[in-house]
Amino acid sequence: MDKQPTDGILEEFRIEFLKCWNRLPNKAFFFVLFGAWLLLFQILGNSTFGYVRTPSLLAWLYNAYNPPVEVADIDDSFGAVVPFVVLGLFWWKREKLLALDIKTWWPSLLFIALGLVVHALGYVIQQPKVSVVGLFIGIYGLMGLAWGPAFLRESFFPFCLFVFAVPLGSQAQPITFRLRVLVCQLSEWVCHYALAIDVIRNGTALKDPTDHYQYEVAAACSGIRSLTSISLMAIVYSLVAFRPWWKRVVMIASAVPLAIVGNLLRMLTIVIAAEFGGQEMGNKVHESTVLGIIPYIPAILGLFTLGHFLEGKEKKRNNLERPKSESKREDQTAATVALPKEAQI
């Protein structure tokens, strides 16, 4: 019995998908070119044989998102989620996209040429992440070639989110280091002035004065993952829910302080646990999968609370600021109703 609602939803999705699929023109044209484009990056995509001894840029990407533990830079793992977010937004906009003037648009070959140039540059200088940018530019060009400029304009917002799928690797260190220092500074301040816990900060490390415990905030614990995920969520939320540019800016800008607050709370739980149970108790909190979601809870709640507040302000303003023509029509109608029947025209 539990499977019936799920089966119904899947059946509805299948019917809707087939309906949209049948309405989409130039499918074979696009997917043949798309397959050839991916084949190029499979055969001649990666010129550096480091941890991944393969010429495939797709295999390099998979390794960047799922690195071996001993060389893990797990801050890039979030990139594997981005394609599903983009596809979900395309599905959300499907009716608007299918209603466009869809046609073959040859000037889009310029995007494909640009993607090839960027990939060639990345291949020559042995920077696969540059080639990843070329991969996405080329796919964007293929969409324009098959479905036209109007389709490109409407799909720009979902597609630009692929910037979150480009692995940064060591290039993220200037950001992660500053986040590590910041969370340590904030943790030290809160411990001293709010929790009355005596801790000593040494760079990106926090320790008890009696060496009862000590923790080094590593790059993976800097909060870059929560910052990336909350930023992506804020961008999607703001562009889907709001039209005024300032509301979008407020939503996107809020991702930074919300992510920092979330990571601060996680660090404080580790310090508090270590204060009562020593290094071992702090390690258990640090390694707990359940407690690992702490940075996301205040950030997500704060993001949706802010969005709800901005939506409420917008609805209130819309109710108060009715168009003058509408008010005038209502006044005329009221005056007509108030006249005697023989005086009404």
C-alpha positions in Angstrom: 0.0 0.0 0.0 2.9 2.4 0.7 4.1 2.0 -2.9 0.9 3.2 -4.5 1.4 7.0 -3.9 5.0 6.7 -5.1 3.9 4.8 -8.2 1.3 7.4 -8.9 3.8 10.2 -8.8 6.2 8.3 -11.0 3.5 7.6 -13.5 2.5 11.3 -13.6 6.1 12.3 -14.0 6.5 9.7 -16.9 3.5 11.0 -18.7 4.5 14.6 -18.3 8.1 13.8 -19.4 6.9 12.0 -22.5 4.6 14.9 -23.3 7.4 17.4 -23.1 9.8 15.1 -24.9 7.4 14.9 -27.9 7.0 18.6 -28.0 10.8 19.3 -28.0 12.1 19.8 -31.6 15.6 19.0 -32.9 16.2 16.3 -30.2 18.3 14.0 -32.4 20.3 17.0 -33.8 21.2 18.2 -30.3 21.9 14.8 -28.7 24.1 13.6 -31.5 26.2 16.7 -31.3 26.1 16.5 -27.5 27.4 12.9 -27.6 30.2 13.9 -30.0 31.1 16.8 -27.7 31.4 14.5 -24.7 33.4 12.0 -26.8 36.0 14.8 -27.5 36.5 15.4 -23.8 36.5 11.7 -23.1 39.4 11.1 -25.6 41.3 14.4 -25.5 40.1 16.0 -22.3 42.9 15.7 -19.8 46.6 16.2 -20.5 47.8 15.8 -16.9 48.2 12.2 -15.5 48.4 12.9 -11.8 46.1 11.0 -9.5 44.0 10.0 -12.5 45.9 8.4 -15.3 43.4 8.9 -18.0 42.9 11.2 -21.0 39.2 11.6 -20.0 38.2 14.9 -18.5 35.0 13.2 -17.3 37.0 10.7 -15.3 39.1 13.6 -14.0 35.9 15.3 -12.9 34.6 12.2 -11.2 37.9 11.9 -9.3 37.7 15.6 -8.3 34.3 15.0 -6.8 35.2 11.7 -5.2 38.9 11.8 -4.4 40.9 9.1 -2.6 40.9 9.6 1.2 44.7 10.1 1.3 44.6 13.0 -1.2 41.1 14.2 -0.5 40.2 17.8 -1.1 36.6 17.1 -0.3 35.5 20.7 -0.7 34.9 20.0 -4.4 32.5 17.1 -3.7 29.5 19.4 -3.9 30.0 19.8 -7.6 28.5 16.4 -8.3 25.1 17.7 -7.1 25.0 20.8 -9.4 23.9 19.0 -12.6 20.8 17.6 -10.9 20.0 21.1 -9.6 20.3 22.5 -13.1 18.2 19.8 -14.6 15.6 20.4 -11.9 15.4 24.1 -12.8 15.1 23.2 -16.5 12.2 20.9 -15.6 10.6 23.7 -13.5 10.8 26.1 -16.5 9.8 23.5 -19.1 6.5 25.1 -20.1 8.1 28.5 -20.6 11.0 27.0 -22.6 8.8 24.9 -24.9 6.6 27.9 -25.6 9.5 29.8 -27.1 10.3 30.3 -30.8 12.6 27.3 -31.1 14.7 27.1 -34.2 18.2 26.2 -35.4 20.5 29.2 -34.8 23.9 28.9 -36.5 25.5 32.0 -34.8 25.7 29.8 -31.7 28.6 28.1 -33.3 30.6 31.0 -31.8 29.9 29.6 -28.3 31.1 26.2 -29.4 34.2 27.7 -30.9 34.9 29.6 -27.7 34.5 26.4 -25.7 37.0 24.7 -28.0 39.5 27.6 -27.5 39.1 27.5 -23.7 39.5 23.8 -23.7 42.6 24.0 -25.9 44.1 26.6 -23.6 43.4 24.4 -20.5 44.9 21.3 -22.3 48.1 23.2 -23.3 48.7 24.7 -19.8 47.7 21.4 -18.2 44.8 22.9 -16.2 41.8 20.5 -16.4 39.6 22.9 -14.5 40.0 25.4 -17.4 38.9 22.7 -19.8 35.8 22.1 -17.6 34.8 25.7 -18.3 35.2 25.0 -22.0 33.1 21.9 -21.7 30.2 23.8 -20.2 30.5 26.8 -22.7 30.3 24.3 -25.6 27.2 22.6 -24.2 25.6 26.0 -23.9 26.4 26.7 -27.5 25.0 23.4 -28.6 21.7 24.3 -27.0 21.6 27.6 -28.9 22.5 25.8 -32.1 19.6 23.4 -31.7 17.0 25.6 -30.1 17.8 29.2 -30.8 18.6 32.5 -29.1 15.4 32.7 -27.1 16.1 29.3 -25.6 19.6 30.5 -24.7 18.3 33.6 -22.9 15.7 31.7 -20.9 18.2 28.9 -20.0 21.0 31.2 -19.0 20.1 31.3 -15.3 19.9 27.6 -14.8 23.0 27.0 -16.9 25.2 29.6 -15.2 24.9 27.5 -12.0 27.4 25.1 -13.5 30.1 27.5 -12.2 29.6 25.7 -8.9 30.5 22.4 -10.6 34.1 23.6 -11.5 36.5 22.1 -9.1 38.7 24.7 -7.4 41.2 22.4 -5.6 44.1 24.2 -4.2 42.8 27.5 -5.7 40.3 27.6 -2.9 43.0 27.8 -0.2 43.0 31.6 0.0 39.2 31.4 0.8 39.4 28.4 3.1 42.3 29.8 5.1 40.5 33.0 5.8 37.3 31.1 6.8 39.4 28.9 9.1 41.0 31.9 10.9 37.6 33.6 11.1 35.8 30.7 12.7 38.6 30.3 15.2 38.5 34.0 16.1 34.7 33.9 16.6 34.9 30.7 18.6 37.6 32.1 20.9 35.5 35.3 21.4 32.2 33.4 22.1 34.0 31.0 24.5 35.6 33.8 26.4 32.8 36.3 26.7 29.6 34.2 26.4 30.4 30.7 27.6 33.2 31.4 30.1 35.3 28.7 28.6 39.1 29.5 28.5 40.6 28.5 25.2 43.7 29.7 23.5 43.8 30.4 19.7 47.0 29.8 17.8 46.4 30.6 14.1 43.8 28.1 13.0 44.0 25.9 16.2 42.1 26.1 19.4 43.4 24.4 22.6 42.8 24.2 26.3 45.4 26.1 28.4 46.1 22.8 30.3 46.4 20.8 27.0 43.2 18.9 27.9 42.2 19.1 24.3 43.4 20.7 21.0 41.7 21.1 17.6 43.1 22.3 14.3 40.5 23.7 12.0 41.5 22.0 8.7 40.5 23.2 5.2 37.7 20.7 5.0 36.2 22.1 8.3 36.5 25.7 7.2 32.9 25.9 6.2 33.5 26.2 2.5 31.1 23.3 1.7 28.3 24.9 3.7 29.1 28.3 2.2 29.0 26.8 -1.3 25.7 24.9 -0.8 23.9 27.7 1.0 25.1 30.2 -1.7 23.7 27.9 -4.4 20.4 27.5 -2.5 20.2 31.3 -2.0 20.8 32.0 -5.7 18.1 29.5 -6.7 15.6 30.7 -4.1 16.2 34.4 -4.9 15.9 34.1 -8.7 12.8 31.8 -8.5 10.9 33.7 -5.8 11.7 37.4 -6.4 11.8 39.8 -9.3 13.2 43.0 -7.6 17.0 43.0 -7.9 17.6 44.3 -4.4 15.7 41.3 -2.8 17.8 38.9 -4.9 21.0 40.7 -3.7 19.9 40.5 -0.1 19.1 36.8 -0.3 22.4 35.9 -2.0 24.4 38.1 0.4 22.8 36.5 3.4 24.4 33.1 2.5 27.8 34.2 3.7 26.9 35.2 7.3 24.5 32.3 7.6 27.1 29.8 6.6 29.7 31.4 9.0 27.2 31.2 11.9 26.4 27.6 11.1 30.1 26.6 11.1 30.7 28.6 14.3 27.9 26.6 16.1 29.5 23.3 15.0 32.9 24.4 16.3 31.4 25.5 19.6 29.7 22.1 20.0 33.1 20.4 19.6 34.7 22.7 22.2 31.9 22.4 24.7 32.0 18.6 24.3 35.7 18.6 24.8 35.4 20.8 27.8 33.2 18.2 29.6 34.6 15.0 28.1 38.1 15.7 26.9 39.7 15.2 23.5 37.9 11.9 23.0 34.4 13.4 23.5 35.2 16.3 21.2 36.4 13.9 18.5 33.2 11.9 18.7 31.2 15.1 18.1 33.5 16.1 15.3 33.2 12.8 13.6 29.4 12.4 14.1 27.5 12.3 10.9 24.3 13.6 12.6 26.0 16.5 14.2 27.8 17.2 11.0 24.6 18.8 9.7 24.7 21.5 12.4 26.1 24.1 10.0 23.2 23.7 7.6 20.3 23.9 10.1 20.6 27.6 11.1 21.7 28.6 7.6 18.7 26.9 5.9 16.2 28.1 8.6 17.7 31.6 8.4 17.5 31.6 4.6 13.9 30.6 4.5 12.9 32.9 7.3 14.5 35.8 5.4 12.7 34.8 2.2 9.4 34.5 4.0 9.9 38.0 5.5 10.7 39.5 2.0 7.7 37.7 0.4 5.4 39.1 3.2 6.7 42.6 2.6 6.0 42.2 -1.1 2.5 40.9 -0.7 1.7 43.7 1.8 3.0 46.4 -0.5 1.1 44.9 -3.5 -2.2 45.0 -1.4 -1.6 48.6 -0.3 -0.4 50.0 -3.7 -3.3 49.1 -6.0 -3.2 50.7 -9.5 -5.0 54.1 -9.7 -7.0 52.9 -12.7 -8.4 50.0 -10.6 -9.3 52.3 -7.7 -11.0 54.7 -10.2 -13.0 52.0 -11.7 -14.1 50.8 -8.3 -15.2 54.4 -7.3 -17.1 54.7 -10.6 -18.9 51.4 -10.0 -19.8 52.4 -6.4 -21.2 55.8 -7.7 -23.2 54.0 -10.3 -24.7 51.6 -7.8 -25.6 54.5 -5.5 -27.7 56.4 -8.2 -31.4 55.8 -8.5 -32.3 53.2 -11.1 -33.8 55.7 -13.5 -30.7 57.9 -13.4 -28.3 55.0 -14.3 -27.3 54.6 -17.9 
